[in-house]
Amino acid sequence: MHKVFVTDAGLRNTVAVMRSLGKKGIEVTGGEGSALAMGFYSKYCKKRVIYPSPKNSPEKWLDFVLRELSCDRYDMMLPMDDDTVALAARNKELLSKYARIPVPDYDTLMKAKNKAITYEYAIKNNIPFPKTYFVNNLKEVEKLNNRIPFPVVIKPKEGSGARGIVYVKDRETLYCEYLKVHQKYEFPLIQEYIPPGGSTYGVFLLLNEDSEVRAVFAHKRIREFPISGGPSTLRKGVWRPDLIMLGFKLLRSMEWFGIAMVEFKEDPRDGIPKLMEVNPRFWGSLELSILSGVDFPYLLYRMVVDGEINPVTTYRIGIRCRWLVGDILHFLANPERFTMKPSFFNFFDRKTGYDVLSLKDPGPTLGFLISSGRDLFDGKKWKYVLRKN
C-alpha cells in the first residue's frame, strides 16, 4: 500500500494534497496539533495523528514524527507549513532514514526563506525587484530617513504574506515603526512601496534534483485579504512564460529541489513585474493548479518515488478558484464590494472552483466551521486561523 504522511492538517493546501493523493489511491495520514484540524474531516485522510507544536516544541515534534515514520511504512513525508518545512530540511538526513523528504537541504531553503539572500540571487540573475535597503544597525535607519523617498514598506527578512509588514507614509514615523518591527523580526528590510494598479502573479514550479523543470503553473490574483496585501481570495490561471522563466532562473541559481512559489507584483509606474518573495512550500491556492491540470502533489510524489517524470508545461487557462472565507472578508472590507468583477455573488460559475468547499468531500468545510465556531469570540484565535488558512 502506498502511504504518505502529511503535516499541518489544518491548512487549505494540506486539504488539497490529501484530495490529490487520496483520489489516486494513496493512503494519507494527516498530522496536526489539534484534533479539530479541518483536514482530519476529509474522507481522504485515513489516519489522524496529533503531535506537539512544531513551533513551540520542535524537539518533541521531531521525536514524535520520527516514531511515526519508523512505526509505519511511508513512501514520503510532506511538510506543509513554514515551521514544519524548516524542521524537515534541518533534519532531512535523519528523517530520510524512514521516508522520502522532498525538500531542499536547509542551507538552500534559507536562500528562499530569507528575502535578503533571495534578492542577492535576483541581482546576480538580473531579475527586477523593488528598491530595497538592507539594514544592519539602527543608526542606518536614521541615515536612510533623510534620503529615501516615501512611502516605504518595512518587511521582515523571513516570513510570507502580510505578517510583520508595516507601511510608512512619512519620515516622522519611520524610526519608531522600524523599531517596533525590529523587536519582533530582527533588522527587517526597508523597501520602496509599489503603488496599487498593477497585477500580482504567482509562479509555481516543481524542480527535480538537478534543478530541471518538471511542472509549471502561473496565476493572477483577482482579490486578496487584507485588501492592502495578503493571501489571495480569488485568482485565475494565466499563461506568463516570461515570469515562469524568471522564476525558474532564480530557483535554478539556488540549486533548488522540489516545489516553490515565486511571487511577482507588476509596478504600474513602469509596467515591470518585480520579484516580491519566494514561498518554499506548497501554497494556499494549490487547488487552482490542480483544477487547471497541474497536479503538483501527485507529480511530486511520482517524481520522488519513481525517480523521474515527464515535464508538465501546459495547462488550462482561465480557470478560477476561490477561498470563500477570505473572499467574504474581502467583500466586507472593500468599499466597492457591489461593483467588483467578477461579482462576489457569482457562486455557481462552472469555471470557478473552491479551495476547501466540496460537495464530494464536505468534511473539511464542516471541520473548519467547528474549529472556528469554538473560538468564535476569541479575536487572537481568529487571526491565527485566518493566517494559517
N, C-alpha and C positions, 0 to 999 in steps of 0.2 A: 504494500500500500504506500503510495506517495504521500508524504506528510510535510507540512510547513508550519513553523512556529512564527506567529506574527505578534509583535508587541503593540502596545498603545491602542487597545480595542475601543477606546472612546473617541477616536478620530474619524472624520469623514473619509480620509484617504485609506484608513485601515478597513473600513466597511467596503470600499471599492475593491481593495485587494482580496478580501475574503470572498466576495462575489465572483471576482475574476477567476481565482484559483478553484473555488468550490464548484463552479459550473463546469470546469474541466475534469472533475473527478478527483481533485487533490484534497486530501483531508487537512483541514485548517484548525490549528489550536490558537486561540486568542489569549493574550495576556494583558493585564491592566491592574492598577492599584485599587480599583473599586469594583464591587460586584454589580454595579448599575451601569457599567460601560455599555454604550448602545450596540457596539459590535457583538457583545455576548448574546444579543437577542436575534442575531441573524441566523437563518436556517443553515447557513454555510459554515458557521462556527461550531465544529463538532466537539471541541473540548475547551473548557474555560479554566484559566489559572489566575489567581490573584497574587501578585508579587509585591515586594517592598518598593517604595518610591525610588525610581532611578535618580531623581534629583536630590532628595533628602538623605537617602541611604544607598549610595551607589555600590558599596561593597556588598551589602546584603542583597541588593538586586542581582549583582553578578553571581553570587553564590547560588541564589535561587535558580537563575537561568542555567547555570552550569549543571545543576542537579536535574532540571527538567530535560535538558538536551541529552544528558548521559543516561537517563532512565528510559527514554523513548527514542525511537529511530527517526530522526527528522532529516529530510533531504536538505533543508535550508531554513535559516532563521532570517526574518526580515525585520530589522529595527525601523520604526516609523517616525519617531519624533526626534527633535534635536538632541535631547539628553540620551536617549537610547542609541541613536546613531553614533554619537561621540563615544559612549561606553563600549559599543561593539567594535568601533575602529581601534580604540586604545587597547582592547583586549582581544583583537582579532585572532592572533596566533593561538591563544588558549581556547577560545570558543570554536575555532575551526577544527579542533580535535573531534568534535561531536557533530558538527553540521557545517554546511557551506554558509559563509557570511559574505554576501555580495556588497561590501562597502570598501572604499579605498582604505589604505593604511592611514593612521592618524595624522601624520605629517602632511599627506596630500589632502586629507579632509580639511585641515586648517587653512589651506590655501583658498578654499571656497568659503569657509565659515567666517574668516577674518577679512572684512572688507578692505582694510589697508593693504593686505597681501594681495587680495583679488585685483585691486586697482593697479598694483605694481605689474601684474601679469597683463592687465589691459594696456598699460603703457608700452610694454615690450611688444605687444601684438597690434598696436595702432587701433585699438578699439576705443571709441569715444565714450567718455563718462563725464558726469557733472564736475565742474571745477571743485576740487577738494583740498582742504587744508589739514595736514597731518600734524597733530599737536602732541608734544612730548612733555611739556610742563606748562603750568598755569600762566606763567609770565607771557608765553607766546600768545595766549588768548587776548591779553591786553594790547599787545602789539598789532595783532590782526584786526582788532576792533577799530583801529584808526585808518585802516587802508582797504578793507574789503567792502564790496557793495552789499547792500541789504535789499530784501530779506535773505536769510540763510536758514539752513536746517542743521540742527545738532543731531547726530546719528551715531549710536553705539557701533563699535567695530564688529561686534558679533551679535547675532540675532536676526530675525526676519520679521516682515510685516511692520506694524506701527509701534512695536514695543520700544520704549525709550526715546522715541523720536520727538523732538521739540522744534517748532517753527519760531524763529526770532525775527521780528519786524524792524527793530532799530538797535542802534549802538548802545543805548542806555541799559538795555536788559540782557545783552549778550553774556557778560561775565557771570551774572547771577544765575542765568538759566544753564550756562555751561557747567557751573559748579554743581548744580543740582543733579544733572545727568552724570557728571563725573563721579559723584559719591556712590552711584549705583553701578555705572559702567565706566571703568577707568579709561581716561583720556579718549573720549569719543571724537569722531571726525566732525569738522565743520564743512558744510557743503553748500554750494550755491543752490538756490531754490529754483526748481523748474516750474514755471507758471502753468496753470491749467490751460487746457486747449489741445494738448497732444494725447495720443492714444498710448496705452500701456500694453506691452506684449510679453507673453511668457513663451520661452523656447524650451522644449523638453527633449532630452537626449538620453539614449542608452548606449554606452560605450563598452567594448569588450576589454580584455586585459591588455591588449595592445593599443588601447585608446582609439579604436576604429569604430565608426558609427554602425550601430545595429538597429536603431529605431529613432525616428524624429517626429516631432509634432509642434505646432505653434498655435497659440490662441490670442485673441484680442479681448481685453476687458471691456465690458459694457457698463457694468455697475460694480460698486465696491462699498464696503463698510469698515470703518468710518468713511464718509464720503470724501474726507480730506485726504484719504490714502489708507488702504487696509486690504484685507483679503477680498478677492473678487466674489461678488454675489451672483453675477450673471456674466457669462463670457461665451465666445463663439470661436470655432476652429477657423483658422485662416492659413493661407499659404504665403510664407515670408522666407523664401530661400536665402535672402540676404542676411536676415537675422539668425537663421539656422546656421549659416556658415560662420558668422561671428561667434555664436555660442560654441560651436564645435572647435573653432580655432582657439578659443580661450581654454576650454576644457582639455583639449589635446596638449596644449602647452603645459598644463598642470599634471600631465600623465594620468588623467582621470580614469577610473574604472567604475562601472555601474550606472546608476541613474542620477540625473541632476536637472534642475530648472534654472535657466538663465533669464533674468528679467531686464527688459529694456523699456525706457519711457521716452516717447517722442517729445523733443523740445519744440514748442510751437514757434519759437523765435527764429529757428533756422531749419526746422523740419527734420533734424537728425535724431534718430533713435539712440539714446545713450544708456550705457550699462548702469543698472542700479545695484544688483546683487546677484549672487548665486545661492540657490537653495539646494544644499547637498543631500536631499532626501525626497521621498515621494511627496507630492504637492497636494494641497487641499482640493484642487479642481481635477484630480486624477480621472474621475468618472467621465469627463468630457472626452479625453483622448481615447478611452475605451469605446465609448459610443461612436466615435469617429473612425474607428477601425485600427487603432494602435493600442493593443492590449499590453501595456508596459509590464504589469505584474507577471503575466504568463510568459511574455517574451524573456523577461529577466530570469524566470525560473528555468525555462528551456535552455537559455544560454549558459547558466551556471551548471545545470545537471548534465546537459549533453556536450558542453564544451564549446559549442558554436551554433549560430543560427543564421539564416539568410536575412539580410537587411530589410527593414520595413521603412520605406521612404516616401510612400504615398498614403493618402487618407482622404476621407470625405470632408469637404469644406462647407462651412455654413451651419453645421450642427451647433446648437446652443445647449448649455447646461446651467442649472440654477441651484444655488444654495438657498433654499426657501427661507430659513430663519434669518439669515443675513440680509436677504432681499427685503423681507418685511421691515427690518431695522433701517435699511436704506430708504425705503418708502416713507417711513415715519420721519426721517431726518432730512429728506430732500424737499426744499420749498417748491420745487417744480414737479412734485410727485404725480400730479394728474396729467402731465403733458409728456412724461417720459416715453421714449421709444427704444425698444418695444414696450408696450404698456405693462405695468405691473400686473394687471388683471388678465393677462394673456396666459391662462393656466393650462390650456388644452392644445397648444401648438404642437403638431406632430414632430417638428424639428427641435423641440426643446425637451431635454431630459432633466433629471434631478439628481443631486449629489447623493442624497440618502433616501428620500421618499421613493417607495417602490411597492406596487400592488402585489408583485410576485414575492417580495421579501419585506413585509411590513414591520418585522420585529425591531430593526434599528430605530425606526421612527417612534415606535412605542417606547423603546428604551430611552431615547432622548427626552421624551415627554416626562417619563417617570423620574429620571435623574434631575431634570431641570425643575420639575414641579416640587421636588423635595426641598430645593433651595430657592423657592420662588421669591422669598423676601430677603435673601442674602445677596446683597449687591456685589460683594467681593467674589462670591462663588460664581455669579453670573458672568462677571468679567473673565474669570478663569475659563469657564465653559466656552464662551464665545471666542476667546483667544485660541483655545485648543482646537476648536472646530472650524 
